[in-house]
């Protein structure tokens, strides 16, 4: 089996696996298409590795989005404290620049690390 054919079949069966097919079903389909046991094992092994990468990427993306949301919340709290004290009628107010800047930094970091 050529590498290009292995790659195309692996991508095809990865999509099937992601959409709910089982490895047993994939193996049966490959047997019906008269692939050798060695080729089937190569395809299944490659699909398994690709599936693990897919799951890892999906999990890391969720973490980065959560991190960006946390940064947004910190930044909004800092802005809220600043605006509340500014409009409270007092002659002094608190500028929560630490929370605003760090929240913005965490949010930007999380968004730049997010991969689709």
N, C-alpha and C positions, 0 to 999 in steps of 0.2 A: 504494500500500500504506500502510495506517495505521500509526502508530508502535506501537500496542499489538500489532497483528498481527506486525510486525517483531520486537518484543521477545519475543513468545511463540515464534515460529519460531526465533529466534536461541538462546533457552534450550534448546529442544528439540534443535536440531542441535548445540549445544555438548555436551549430554549424550551424543549419538551419537559426537561426535568424541573425547570423553574415553574412551568405551568402545571405541574402536578403529576407528571408521569413518574413511574417507579423504575429503578434500574432493571428490575425483572422484566418489565414491559419493553424497555429499550433493548435488552438482550434478545428477547423473543423476536422483536422486529428485525434486528440485525441478522438473526438466524434465518428468518424467512427470506431475507434478501441474499442469502447464501454467502455471508462473510465467514472467513475462517475464524476459529476460536482465538487464535493469536491476534487477529485484527480486532475482534470484538473486545478482547481484554485491553488492547491499546486504546480503543475509543472510550471504553468505560472508565479506564484509569485517567485519561485526559479530562473527561467530563467531570469526574470527581474533583480533580485539582482545580478546574475552572469554577466549579460550584463553590468550593471553599473560598476562593478568591472573591467571588461575587458576594458571599455572605459576609466576609470580613470587611469588604468595602462598604456594604450596606450598613453594617453595625457602626463603622467609624463615622460614616456620614451622619447617622443619628446622633452620635456623641458631639460632633461639631455643631450641629444645629442646636442641640441643647445648650452648648457652651455659648453660642451666639445669643440665644434667648436669655440666658442668665446675665450676660453682659448688658443686654438691653434693659433688663429689669434694674440692675444696679445703676445704670445711667439715668433711667427715669426716676428712681428714688432720689438721686442727687439733684436732678432738675426740680423735682417736687419740693424738696426741702428748700432749695434756693428760692423758688417762686413763692412758696408759702411765707417764708420769712420776709421776702421783699415786699409783698402786698399785705402784710399783716398790720401795717400802720406804724410800726416801730421805726425809730431813727436808725437802728442797726439791723443788719441782716447777715445771714450766713451764706457764703458762696461755697457750695460743696463741690469744689473743682476736683478734688481727689476721686470722689465717687463718679463724677461725670467722665473724667478722663480715663480712669481705669475701666469703667463699664464700657466706654466706647472702644477702648483697646481690646478688651476681651471679645466684644462683639465682632469687631473687624477681624481679629485672629480666627475666630470660629467660622466666619463666612469665607475667608480666604482659604481655609483648609478643607472646606466642604467640596466634595467632588461628586459630580452627577454620574 
